[in-house]
Amino acid sequence: MTTHYFTASSLDGYIATTDHSLDWLTSQDFAWDGPMSPTTFVDGIGAIAMGATTYEWILANDDGWAYETPAWVFTHRDLPTPDGADVRFTSSPVPDVHAEMTAAAGGNDLWIVGGGDLAGQFADAGLLDEVWIQYAPVTLGDGAPLLPRPLTLELLDTQRNRALVCTRFRVVT
């Protein structure tokens, strides 16, 4: 079982603009069934985690809840749950939630959907194994940082998916 942080980033290291927009990403030429795509990646995922901002963005911008796996949302607020979704709201420590996710994943991998600070909390606890970044050919200048902590990574793979440069790293420290 591997815990992954799979996300997209601008070249200057931001995953969203200051107003939480992803228009810079959704306008990119990208093949959903191409190399290192989320469609292929999600096949081996048994549980996901995300922060409240990511969760709210998904609810506001996607056509319904697309995840079939259990989802943990880290928050201190009351948030709505989409019909039929297995969403578990938590403010518990990351190691406790990671253990719950592992038990629920049935031997499959875990995905930290976002944001960067949440992925960093998993890394701080020694519970983040890989970082997958799909780099878009844009710079934002400011916004939500990709991973707001120092980490040492080892490059495992790179591929091109149309306009995006897709990378996969192993977390060293």
ABEGO torsion letter per residue (X at the ends): XBBBBBBBBBAAGBABBAAGBAAAAAABBBBAABBGBAAAAAAABABBBBBAAAAAAAAAABBEBABABBBBBBBABBBBBBBGBBBBBBABBAAAAAAAAAAAAGGBBBBBAOBAAAAAAAAAAGABABBBBBBBBBBAGBEBBABBBBBBBBBABBBBBEABBBBBBBBAX
